[in-house]
Amino acid sequence: MIGFEIKGLDEIKQKVEQIKRNTEELSGEHVIEYKDLFTPEFMNKYTDSESIDELLQSSGFIISSSEDIEKLPDNEWNGFVQKHTQFSNWKDMNQTALDEYFIRRLGLNNK
């Protein structure tokens, strides 16, 4: 019979416990600020702008709140998003940003 030792299980257990705590913190309803959703890393990865503010300012639309974005003409806004990002529309951009936000908050990224 061959014996062996498994190492690292305590570290995995701690990581699972941290993910569980993070999940509990995220449960319920939350307001997420654009700066937290559209981080500089996200913007550099997916857009031709360094920040969400820069992207919004370059759009030519007057945007000072998320409500302003909701009032924009869909075709024009989605066309702008398609031209200046890797997304075909604002909904897809938001969903990817939200997915990455939850990955970060849960601690599932390797950083």
N, C-alpha and C positions, 0 to 999 in steps of 0.2 A: 504494500500500500504506500502511496506517495502522499506526503503531507505538504501543505502549502499554507501561506498566510495571505489573507486578503487585507490590503491596506487602503485607507481612504474612506472607509464607510462612515466614520464619524464626521468627516467633512461633508459627505453627501447628506447625511442626516441633518446637519446644521443648515445646509443650503435649502433642503425641503422645508424645514421649520421656518426659515426666513421667508420663503415664498408663501407659506401659509399665512404668516403674519401680514405680509404685504397684500395678499388677497383680501384679508379681512379689512384692512385699511381702505381698500379700493371699493368695497361693497357699498351699495347705496348710491345716492345721487350726488354728483359733484359738478362744480363749474371748473372748467379747465381753461386757463388763460392761453391766448394764442402764443405767447412767448414760450410757454411750457410745451405746447403742442408742436409748434414749428421752430424747433431749436436751430441754432446756426449749423449744426451738423446735418440736420435734415435738409435745410435750405441749400447748403453747399452740395449735398449729394443729389438732390432732385431738381434744383431750379438754377436759373442764371442769376439769382440774387443771393446776397449774403445774409439777409434777414427777411422776415415776413413784412416788416415795415417798408423795407426797400422795394420789395415786390409790389406791395399795395400802392406805394407812391408812384411807381413807374407805370401803373396801369392806366393813368389818366382819369380814373374815376375818383370821386371824393368819398373816401372811406375812412371813417373814424371809429367804427364799431362793427361787431359781427352782424348787427341788424342792417347796417348799410350794405353789407355784402349780400344779404338775403334779398334786398330790394333791387339789386342790379339785374339788368336784362340777361337771362340765362345764356342766350347765344353769344352775346358779346363777351361776357365774363368767362364762359367756358372756352371761347376762342382765344382769349388772352392767356388763360391757364395753359391751354394746349401749346401755344407758341413759346411760352417762357418757362415751362416745366416739363418733366417727363410724364405728365399725366394728361389724359384726354379730357378731363373735366374737373371741376372743383370738388365734386363729391368723391371722386377717386383719390384726389390729393388729401382731403380731410380723412378719409378712411385709412389710408396708409400712415398718415401722421398719428392718428389715434391708435392704430395697431402698434406702432413703434413706441408710443408713449406708454402703453400698457406693458410692453415687453421690458422697457426700462424700469417702470415702477414695480413690476413684479420681481425684478432681479433676474430675469431670464437671459439678459445679454451677458456676454462674457467679459464685460469691463469691470 
